[in-house]
Amino acid sequence: MNEIRLPRPNNLDAFWMPYTDNKYFKGTPRLLARAEGMHYWTADGKEILDGTAGLWCCNAGHGRKEITEAIQKQAAVMDFAPTFQLGHPIAFEAAARVAEMTPEGLDRVFFVNSGSEAADTALKIALAYHRARGHAQRVRLVGRERGYHGVGFGGMSVGGIGPNRKQFGAQLPYVDHLPHTHLPAENRFAKGQPEHGAHLADALENLVALHGDTIAAVIVEPVAGSTGVLVPPKDYLQKLRSICTKHGILLIFDEVITGFGRIGTNFGAERLGVTPDIMTMAKGLTNAAVPMGAVACSQDVYETIVHGVPAGIELFHGYTYSGHPLASAAAIATLELHRSEDLPGRARAMEPYWQQAAHSMRDVAGVIDVREIGLIAGIELEPRPGAPTARAMEVFRWCFDHGVLVRVTGDIVALSPPLIVEKPHVDRIFGTLADAIRAVPA
């Protein structure tokens, strides 16, 4: 007979935290207890200005009552319904709202629960597409060095961040990588898209020469965010699109970070002038109020798979929570906020001020590069000799203790505020960051 266990004392032991130095954190915790607008508050009431939109995801700001009320209303009507061989209206409405925002032609939407699931789903759709066309030999997937596509085995395999891969050993077979686009010697302190580096897309031609017609898809982030804000060189994505089209390769954009207004348009594809065949999204889709992601694909991809079998299930893939009612409600409310408040337009209007503030960091000792586009910035620090990443982590902690939340990846400080950010917020974010860099030992 099961015993009724009394609650444990409130401590930090049970939660194994993701992407965290658990030993350090649990000795020196920094806890967030409340959020509204541009700010968090700690458990003891200290205000923290959010310079990262949570984790690139709260684009409309925190605590938006329109989203909260939509979730509450849906929970009272129906908390869950399966989408395997059944459906519920709100999932179809959410998909239609997403399809209204995506680039023209990308209007078939498959719901998932995170960016990681979106990446793995997109890769599986690409493989299924080629098999449905009778090209079963196309099994090879191409990612990019310094790319991040979540933590599933598919996304990890095509991803190109070493620490995310080396601890686990096994990867998917038939995976190759393009070179990254970071050229500091030519593009240091570039404003917006750098001038040099379009030729790096030609590496795909080399892979085609090596592997022939076995490449199914290429997956890249329009702007590589988690690796430290690598902005694509001018014409690079256009060349990649052209090579993919030439050789019958599907192009997948991972828009988990660049989607939903982050760089001044609904999706990065629109801002950068390139339309992929498949596109992943998450984070800003629900303003992070409920976990949700999605994959949007072209009609050709969808119809090839769906009409590629005579009857029955066409794609043996999906998740219990695909199109979850509460997530769908949150998505609809979030997308309405994006429309009614023109959040991409707000990002565009703020971009010149943001760019100027970001590049003012060039004069701070220890800053070796600044990269930005839209309302994203990466401030790269000179690593501490013999202790890479330590300096940036100390800057992160200093900023938090002085009331500003930033994010670090390696020795790069990444910034991505909610799109409701105003000029005084921008001033405080960069002012506090400059003070932190000066205060932390080199």
Residue pairs with C-beta under 8 A, 6 or more apart in sequence:
8 14
12 25
12 26
12 29
13 26
16 22
17 25
30 42
30 397
30 400
31 42
31 43
32 40
32 41
32 42
32 48
33 40
33 41
33 42
33 43
34 40
34 41
35 41
35 50
35 58
35 62
35 63
36 61
36 62
36 63
37 61
37 62
37 63
37 418
37 420
38 49
38 50
38 61
38 62
38 417
38 418
38 420
38 421
38 422
38 425
39 47
39 48
39 49
39 50
39 62
40 47
40 48
40 50
40 62
40 405
41 47
41 48
42 48
46 403
47 403
48 400
48 403
48 404
48 405
49 403
49 404
49 405
49 425
49 428
49 429
49 432
50 58
50 62
50 405
50 417
50 418
51 399
51 404
51 405
51 406
51 407
51 415
51 416
51 417
51 429
51 433
52 405
52 406
52 407
52 414
52 415
52 416
52 417
53 59
53 284
53 416
53 417
53 418
53 419
54 62
54 288
55 283
55 288
55 407
56 225
56 256
56 257
56 262
56 283
56 284
56 416
57 282
57 283
57 284
57 287
57 288
58 284
58 287
58 288
58 418
59 260
59 261
59 262
59 283
59 284
59 287
59 338
59 343
59 418
59 419
60 67
60 284
60 287
60 334
60 337
60 338
60 341
60 343
60 418
60 419
60 420
61 418
61 419
61 420
62 418
64 287
64 289
64 333
64 334
64 337
66 333
66 336
66 337
67 286
67 287
67 289
67 330
67 333
67 334
67 337
68 289
69 333
70 329
70 330
70 332
70 333
71 289
71 290
71 326
71 329
71 330
71 333
73 329
74 90
74 325
74 326
74 328
74 329
75 326
77 325
78 88
78 325
79 325
79 326
80 324
80 325
81 87
81 88
81 325
82 320
83 91
83 111
83 318
83 322
83 323
84 318
87 323
88 323
88 325
90 325
90 328
90 329
90 332
91 111
91 323
91 324
91 325
91 328
93 328
93 332
94 111
94 323
94 327
94 328
94 329
94 331
94 332
95 109
95 111
95 294
95 323
97 331
97 332
97 335
97 336
98 109
98 281
98 285
98 294
98 296
98 331
98 335
99 106
99 107
99 108
99 109
99 296
101 260
101 266
101 267
101 335
101 338
102 109
102 266
102 267
102 279
102 296
103 267
103 269
103 270
103 275
103 279
104 275
105 275
105 298
105 299
106 275
106 276
106 278
106 279
106 296
106 297
106 298
107 296
107 299
108 296
108 297
108 298
108 299
108 301
108 302
109 294
109 295
109 296
110 121
110 125
110 294
110 295
110 296
110 297
110 322
111 292
111 293
111 294
111 322
111 323
111 324
111 327
111 328
112 118
112 121
112 282
112 292
112 293
112 294
112 295
112 319
112 322
113 291
113 292
113 293
113 319
113 321
113 322
113 324
113 327
114 150
114 282
114 291
114 292
114 293
115 149
115 150
115 254
115 256
115 280
115 281
115 282
115 283
115 293
116 149
116 150
116 151
116 152
116 155
117 150
117 152
117 293
117 319
118 150
118 254
118 256
118 280
118 281
118 282
118 293
118 294
118 295
119 149
119 150
119 152
119 154
119 155
119 158
119 219
119 254
119 280
120 150
120 152
120 153
120 154
120 155
121 280
121 295
121 317
122 217
122 219
122 252
122 254
122 278
122 279
122 280
122 295
122 297
123 141
123 154
123 155
123 158
123 217
123 219
123 252
124 154
124 315
124 317
125 278
125 295
125 297
125 301
125 305
125 315
125 317
126 141
126 216
126 217
126 250
126 252
126 278
126 301
127 138
127 139
127 216
127 217
128 305
128 315
128 317
129 216
129 250
129 301
129 304
129 305
130 136
130 138
130 139
130 216
130 250
131 138
131 308
132 304
132 305
132 308
132 309
133 304
133 308
135 213
135 248
137 213
137 214
138 213
138 214
138 215
138 216
138 248
139 174
139 214
139 216
140 174
140 175
140 176
140 211
140 214
140 215
140 216
141 154
141 157
141 158
141 172
141 174
141 175
141 176
141 215
141 216
141 217
141 219
142 158
142 175
142 176
142 177
142 178
142 204
142 207
142 215
142 217
142 218
142 219
142 249
143 149
143 157
143 158
143 159
143 160
143 175
143 176
143 177
143 178
143 218
143 219
143 220
144 160
144 177
144 178
144 179
144 180
144 181
144 219
144 220
144 221
144 224
145 160
145 177
145 178
145 179
145 180
146 160
146 161
146 180
146 182
146 224
146 227
146 228
146 230
147 158
147 159
147 160
147 161
147 177
147 180
147 219
147 220
147 221
147 224
147 227
147 254
148 155
148 159
148 160
148 161
148 164
148 221
148 224
148 225
148 226
148 227
148 254
149 155
149 156
149 158
149 159
149 219
149 221
149 254
149 280
150 156
150 159
150 256
151 164
153 170
153 171
153 172
154 172
156 164
156 165
156 168
156 171
157 165
157 171
157 172
157 175
158 172
158 175
158 177
158 219
159 165
160 177
160 180
160 227
161 226
161 227
165 171
174 214
176 207
176 211
178 200
178 201
178 203
178 204
178 207
178 218
178 220
179 200
179 203
180 200
180 224
180 227
180 230
181 197
181 200
181 224
181 230
181 232
181 233
181 236
182 230
183 194
183 196
183 197
183 233
184 368
184 369
186 194
186 195
186 196
186 197
187 194
187 195
187 196
187 197
187 233
188 368
188 369
189 359
189 362
189 369
189 370
190 231
190 371
191 355
191 359
191 372
192 231
192 355
192 372
192 373
193 231
193 232
193 233
193 234
193 272
193 373
194 231
194 233
194 234
195 233
195 234
196 233
197 232
197 233
197 236
198 233
198 234
198 235
198 236
198 238
198 239
200 233
200 236
201 236
201 237
201 239
201 240
201 243
202 239
202 243
204 218
204 240
204 243
204 244
204 249
205 243
207 215
208 215
208 243
208 247
208 249
213 247
213 248
215 247
215 249
216 249
216 250
217 249
217 250
217 251
217 252
217 277
217 278
218 240
218 244
218 249
218 250
218 251
218 252
219 252
219 253
219 254
220 237
220 240
220 251
220 252
220 253
220 254
221 253
221 254
221 255
221 256
221 257
221 258
222 232
222 237
222 253
222 254
222 255
222 258
222 263
222 268
222 269
222 271
222 272
222 274
223 229
223 230
223 231
223 232
223 257
223 258
223 263
223 268
223 373
223 376
224 230
225 257
225 258
225 376
225 414
225 416
226 257
226 409
226 414
227 409
227 410
228 371
228 378
228 380
228 409
228 410
228 412
228 414
229 371
229 372
229 373
229 376
229 377
229 378
229 412
229 414
230 371
230 378
231 371
231 372
231 373
232 272
237 272
237 273
237 274
238 273
238 274
240 251
240 274
241 251
241 274
241 275
241 276
243 249
244 250
244 251
244 277
245 251
250 276
250 277
250 278
250 301
251 274
251 276
251 277
251 278
252 276
252 277
252 278
252 279
252 280
253 267
253 268
253 269
253 274
253 276
253 278
253 279
253 280
254 280
255 267
255 268
255 269
255 279
255 280
255 281
256 280
256 281
256 282
256 283
256 293
257 283
257 376
257 416
258 267
258 268
258 271
258 374
259 266
259 267
259 268
259 279
259 281
259 282
259 283
259 284
259 285
260 266
260 267
260 281
260 283
260 284
260 285
260 334
260 338
260 343
261 284
261 338
261 343
261 344
261 346
261 347
261 419
262 268
262 284
262 347
262 374
262 375
262 376
262 416
262 419
263 271
263 347
263 373
263 374
263 375
263 376
264 271
264 344
264 345
264 347
264 348
264 351
264 374
264 375
265 271
265 344
265 348
266 338
266 344
267 279
267 281
269 275
269 276
269 279
271 373
271 374
277 297
277 298
277 300
277 301
278 295
278 296
278 297
278 298
278 301
279 295
279 296
279 297
280 293
280 294
280 295
281 293
281 294
281 295
281 296
282 292
282 293
282 294
283 293
284 334
285 292
285 293
285 294
285 331
285 334
285 335
286 292
286 327
286 330
286 331
286 334
287 330
287 334
287 337
289 330
289 334
290 324
290 326
290 327
290 329
290 330
291 321
291 327
292 324
292 327
292 328
292 330
292 331
305 314
305 315
306 314
306 315
308 314
321 327
337 343
338 344
341 420
343 419
343 420
344 419
346 419
346 420
347 374
347 375
347 419
348 374
350 375
350 419
350 421
350 422
350 423
350 426
351 374
351 375
353 423
353 426
354 372
354 375
354 377
354 421
354 426
355 372
357 426
357 427
357 429
357 430
358 370
358 372
358 377
358 379
358 415
358 430
359 370
359 372
360 430
360 434
361 367
361 370
361 379
361 430
361 433
361 434
361 437
362 370
364 434
364 437
364 438
365 437
365 438
365 442
366 381
366 382
366 391
366 437
366 442
367 379
367 380
367 381
367 382
367 437
368 380
368 381
368 382
369 378
369 379
369 380
370 377
370 378
370 379
370 380
371 377
371 378
371 380
372 378
375 416
375 417
375 419
375 421
376 414
376 415
376 416
377 414
377 415
377 416
378 412
378 413
378 414
378 415
379 412
379 413
379 415
379 433
380 411
380 412
380 413
381 391
381 392
381 395
381 411
381 412
381 413
381 437
382 391
382 411
382 442
383 389
383 391
383 411
384 390
384 391
384 441
384 442
388 410
388 411
389 408
389 410
389 411
391 411
391 440
391 441
391 442
392 408
392 409
392 410
392 411
392 412
392 413
393 408
394 440
394 441
395 406
395 408
395 413
395 433
395 436
395 437
395 440
396 406
396 407
396 408
396 413
398 436
398 439
398 440
399 405
399 406
399 432
399 433
399 436
400 406
402 432
402 435
402 436
403 432
404 428
404 429
404 432
404 433
406 413
406 414
406 415
406 429
406 433
407 413
407 414
407 415
407 416
408 414
413 433
415 429
415 433
417 425
417 426
417 429
